[in-house]
Amino acid sequence: MFLYKATIMVDGEDYEYIVIRKNKIDKIGRGTPPDEAKRIDLKGATILPGFCDSHTHLSNIALLHSYLDLAGKSRDEIIRILREECKRKRILIGRGWDESFWDRKEYLNKEELDSACSDKLVFLIREDGHLAVMNSYAEKKFGIFTEDGVVKEQDLEKILKKLNLSQTLDFHFAQEYALSKGITCVHDFANINTLKRYMDMHRRMELKIRIYASFYRDSYSLIRKVGLYSGYGDDFLRIGALKLFADGSIGAKTASTEYVDGERVEPMWSWKKLRRIVKNANSMGIRVFTHAIGNFAIEEVLKAYNGTTGNRIEHFELALKDHIESLNGTSVSMQPNFLKWAKKGGLYEEKLGSWWLERNNPYREILDEEKALLFGSDCMPMDPLFGIELAVNSEYDAQRISLEEAVKAYTRGAKYFGSNYGEIKEGNIADIVVIKENFWDMKNPRNAKVWMTMVDGKIMYTSQ
């Protein structure tokens, strides 16, 4: 296959065409094109490495397709949707609501849900996945009673286990959605039932994107018992890392930091307990990826890792200079999408105060210290172009990075599948995305359009 009249930038050099044979990039060049049977004129469109979402949950995308998608909806819209759906459905499950963009910045509550639907189970998960609200009917069903219907962290996890949604989720839709965003590779976090679904799809040759499948602690003993380790698998499905949580989220006010009202939230684990788990997992060849958003949690995780290589911190949002300098062999997976909350008057200023506005998510400082930075979406939303724009156009020096740096952060996660992934380079695997515009000249990358996504040298998505 021959893609020509393209805009290709590799290490600062411009190229015009790319030749793909079987599943590899055979040649990149400029000038007189080679004679190839299948030719596609890209008319100046940009070729990039396929995006690798280095922190996501395909189950969340599948959930939004199978159940109620509340992302971007107002409070009144959600109540209206519940009233309508209550007439037709036995169970109302939804995800994606976010009060921080509403005029009344308060969580949804049980009374509101009861007024819209009192005789059916209603369970609505906040966008960050660390908080949900349910109606009185659901409280009786789950045996968990609260003043306002709001549940967080452990109680939320108990309910999700009882719901066992993974058996009904449409992962084929989730794959197609990812491909439409130029994503060829994901670092996914899921339970053992979802991993089994991926294995079944792989057996049936139905996987279209590469999945580095990390797992939660409740699956750890089983993974360890059968002798699986990080990297086990093939080029489409590999066992990932053990996922631990050191804290929660800023929106749910469970991230481990001190809030503007003076409340201090402690980490879920001490560094000593974390270290025991990390050492045990690493001795079995299993990496550990730990969720740590608040500065107190980050401190404990860094002490627990103690300079070991291969482990990772997820989010790393409220990192201080000392934390960045202490990363050593630890990489970080961060979510530029979260900058939507980090603007003046936004959620982070409301919860954390103005001091953190210029200091949260310090991508520039991480790169200046030559530390390994990966980008993911956490499905908020799953859209690399959305996150890239926020990172390159941030008003704060500590966050703002170049377009080329942002693309590298959103593609380097593919290296978990091997050194010949994640770059436009002769001999590398042909996982690429074609952006319809000259991407490198765009001031607002979010306006770019994904024209084509290729995985393993095959066109898996096209918008035309």
N, C-alpha and C positions, 0 to 999 in steps of 0.2 A: 504494500500500500504506500502511496506517495502523496503526502500533504504538501502543497506548494503555495507560493504567494502568501506566506505566513509571516508573522512577527514572532521571532524566537530570540530570547536573550539568555545566554549562558555565560556566566562569569564575566559579565560586562561586554561580551561580544555579541553582535547581531547576526542572526542567520535567517534564511528565507525558506528553507524546505527541510522536511524530515522524511526519511525512508524507514518503513516498518516492515520487517520480515518475520513471519511467524509471530512470536510474542515479544520481540525485542526491537529496540531502536538500532537500526543497522547503520544509518548515516544521517548526520545533519550537515547542511551546507548552504552555500549561496551561489548565485550565478546560474550556469547552465544546468538544468535539472536532468537527472538520470531518466532513462526510458523504463517506465513502470506500467504494468497493465492497468491497475486501478489507481486513478488519479483524482484527487479532490482539491479543487481551487478554493482556498480559504479567504481569498479577497482581502488580505491584510489582517485577518483575525489573529489573535494571540494564542500560542501554544504554551501551556504551563504543565508542570508535573501534576498529576492527579492530586487533589486535596486529600489529606489524611486527617480526619477528625480525631484528635488524640485524647478526647474525653467525651464520650457520648453514651446514649442509651437508646439503641434501636427499638427497645420495647416501648419507650415513650412515644416515638413516632408512630409505631403500630397502635398504641393506645389512643392517640389523637384521631387516628383513622377509624378505629373500631368504636370509640365512645365519644363523648362530648369534647370538642376542641374549644376551650374558653380563652385561648390566647388573644389578647388585644380587645377583649369584650369589656364593656362597661358593667358596672354593678347592676344597673337596670336591665341591660341586655341579658345578663346571666339569669336574673330572676324570671324574665319573660321566657327564656329558653326552657327553664325548669318547668314552668306552668304548662307549656306546650308539650314537652316530652313526657310529663307526668301522665298525660292522657293516653300515651301510646306504649310506654315501657314499664317493665316491672322493676328494673334497677337502673338508676341514673348515676353513672360514674363519669367524671370529667376531670380535665386537667388544663392548667395554663393561666388561671386567673392571677392577677397581680394588682393589689390595691394601691401600690405606690404611685400608679399613674392615674388614680381616680381623684376627684375633688375631695371626697371624704376618705382619707387615707386610713381606713380601718378594715380589718379582716372581715370577710363574710362571716355571718354568725348563724347559729342554730335557729333563731327566731325567724330570720329572713327565709331560710330554707323551708321551715315548717309552713310558712305562709304560702309558699309556692307549691309545695308537694309534701303532704303530711302522711300519706298512706303508702308510700313507696320508699325504698332505700335510696338515699341521696348521699353521695360521697364525692367531694370536689377537692382535688389536690392542687395546691398552690404551684406556681410555675417552677419554683426552686426544688420541689419534691421533698422538702423538709417539714411541711406543714399542710394540713388538710382541715376541712370543715365538713361536718355531717349533720343531718337532721335528727330529730328525736327518734324516729323509726330506726335509723341506723344505729343509734346508741343502744337501743334495746337489743338489736340483732347481734351486736358485737360485745355487749356487756361492758362497755366503757362509757361512763357518764361524766360530763363536764358541764361547766356553767354556761359556756357559749358555743359548744359544739366543736371547738378547735382542738386538734390533736397534733403533737409534734414527735419527731424522732422515733423513740422506741415504740410508743403506742401506735404511731402511724405504721411502722413496720409490721406490727402484730396484725393490724387490719389488712394490710396488703397481702400478707401470707394467707389469711383466711379467704380473701377474694380470689387468689390464685389466677390472676388474669393472664399469665403467660400462655396458657393452653388455648386461649381464644384469640390471641393477637395475630394480626396479619403482617408477618415479617417480609412477605413478598412486596407488599406496599412500601414498607420501610426501606427496603433496598432500592426500589424505583425512585423513591423520594430522595434518597442520598445521591443517587446517580444524577438526578436532575439538578443537583447543587454542585456537581463537579467532584463529588466525593468518591474515591476509589478504594479507600481504606479507612477502617475505624478501629479505635481502641474502645471496645464496648465493655460496659459494666452490667452484669446481670446475675440472676440466680441460676441454680443448677438446672432448673426446668428449661430456661431459655437456652442454656448451653446444649442441652439435649435436642432442642428444636434446631439449633444451628447444625449439629452433627447429622441430624436426619436430613436436613436440606442439602448438606454437603454430600451425603451418601447418594442422594437423588440428583446430584449435579445441578442444584438449583441456586447455589451461591453465586452472586454476580459481583460482589465486592469482597475485599479481603477483611477478615475479622480477627482481631487480636482480642480474644475473649477472656476478660478478667472476671473474677468471681468474688462473692462476698464471704465473710468469715464462717457463715453457717454451712458453706460447702467445702471449707478447707480440709476437714478431716477426711472426707470422701476423696477429694483430689489427691491428697497425700497418701491415702491408703492404697490407691491403685497405681501410685508411682508416677503420676503426671507431673510435669515441671514446665516452667515458663519457656515458651518457644517450641514446645512439642506440637507437632502437626505438620502441615504443609503450607503451600503458598496461598491458600485461601482461608484456612482456619487454623489458628494456633492458640494454644493455651497461654493466657496472659499472666496477670499477677494476682496476688491476694489483695483485695481492697479492704482497707481499714478506715475507720472514721475517728479523727481526733476532735472534731467539733461538728457544728451544724452549719446554718446559713445566717447571713446578716438579716435577710428579710424575715426569717422566723425568730430572730434575736437569740439564736443558739450558737452562733459563731463565737469562738473563745477570745474575747477581748473585753475592753471596758467601754461601755456605751456612754453616750452624751448625758444621759440621765444619772450616771454614776453606777449603774448596775454592772457588775463584773461577772462574766461567765467563764468558769474554769474548763480546762480541757477534759475530754472524756477519759483520757488515759494519761498516766504519768509516764515519763520517759523510760523508767525502769521496766514497767510492765510491757510497754511497747517494744523495748529492746529484746525482751525474752521471745516475743512472738516473731520479731524480725529475724533474729538469729536462728530460730528453729526453721522458719520458712526458707531462708537463704541456704541453710545446710542441706535442704532437700532440692535445691535448684529452683526455688520459687521466689520470684521478685515480690516486693511489697510496694504497693502504691497507696499512700495515705492521704485522705482528705483532710486538709488543714487550711482554713481560711483566715482565722484570727491570729494575731501575733503571739498570743500565749500558746496556742496549739502548735504553731510553726516551731516555736522554741523547743517544745517537748519532742517533736518528731525529729528535728535535727540532732538532738542529743541521742535519741534512740538509734538513728541511722549511724551516727558516729563515723561519717566519712566513707561508709561502704558504697561500692559502686553497683549500679543496676537498679537500685530502688528509686522511688520517685515521690514527689509531693504534688498532690492534686490541688489546684486553685492558687495557693500561695499568695493570696490577695493582700493581706495586711503585713507584708514583709518589710522589715527594717534593714538598713544597710548591713548590720552585723549578720543578719540571716543570709543575705545574698552572698556575702564573703565566705560564709561557712558551708555553702552547698558542696564544695569539693566534688566528689563523684556522683552527687545526687542531681538528677535532672528535675525540671518542673514542667507540669502541664497546666497551662493557664487559659482562661476564657476571655478573650477580648470583648465578646458579646456582653459581658457583665458591665462594661463601661456605660451601658445605657442607664444604669442606676447611679453612676458616679459623676453626674453633672450637678451644677449648682442648683440647689433646691430639690434635689432628688433623694432617693431612698438612703444613700450612704451618708449624705450630709445630715439628714433627719435623724438617723440612728447613731452615727458615729461622731458627728460634729464636723466643722470645717477643716480641722487639722489634717484629717485623712484624705481630703479631696485631692490634694496634689501628690499624695504618697501611696495611694492604693494602686495595686497592679503595676508595679514599677518595671515594665518591660525594657525600657531604655537602659536603666541601671543594671539589669540582669545581663543584657547583651554587652554592655560596656565592661562588665566584669568577666566576659567571655564564658558565661555559664550556658548550659544547654536549655534552650527554651522551646517548648512545643505548644502549639495552639490547638484547642478543641472548643466545642460549642456548648456542651452539657445540654444540648437541645433547647437552648434559650435565645434564639431559635437555632435549629441545625441549618446553618448557612454561613460558610466561610467568608463570603464576600461581605456580609453584614459585619462580622467581627473584624475583618481586615480594615474596613473603612473607619471603624471606631478607633483602632490602634494607630492608624497613620494620620488621622485628623484630630487626635486628642489635643486639647488646649494646654495640657500639662506636660512639661519637659520630661518628667520621670516616666511617663507612659508612652509618649509619641516615638514611633519608630518609622523607618522608611518602608515604602511599598515592597521593595525587594526583601527586606528583613521579615516583613509580615508574611509574605508568600512562603519563605523558607520555613518559618515557624509552623505554617499550616500544611507543610508537605513532608517535613523531616520525620514525622512519626512513622512513615512508611519504612524507614530504616529498620524497624523492629522485625521486618520480614526479610531483611538482608541488605547488604551494602549496595546492591544493584537496583534499588528501588528509590523513589523519591526525588529523582533528578532527571533532567533532560540531558542525557549523555549517551554516546555511542556504546552499545553493549548492554545498556540497562533495559529492564523490563518496560514495555510500552504501556504504562498507566499514565494517561494524559487527559487534560481537559482543554477544550478549545473555547476561548472567550471571544465573542463575536467582534468586539471592539479592539482597538490598540490599547491594551490594558495599561501599559506602562505610562501612557500619557493622561490617564484618567485622574481627576482630582477627587472624584466620588466613586470609588471602586464598587460600592453597593449597586450602582446603576448598571454595572456590566451584566451581560446576558451570557449564560452558559449555552453554547451552541452544540457541543458534542462532548461526550465522555467516553473514553476508551479504557478498557481493563484487559490486560494480557494481550494487547494488540488487536482487540475486537471492539467494534463500536457497540456500546451497551445503552447509550442514550443519545438522542438527537432532538433538538427542538424544532427541526424542520422536516 
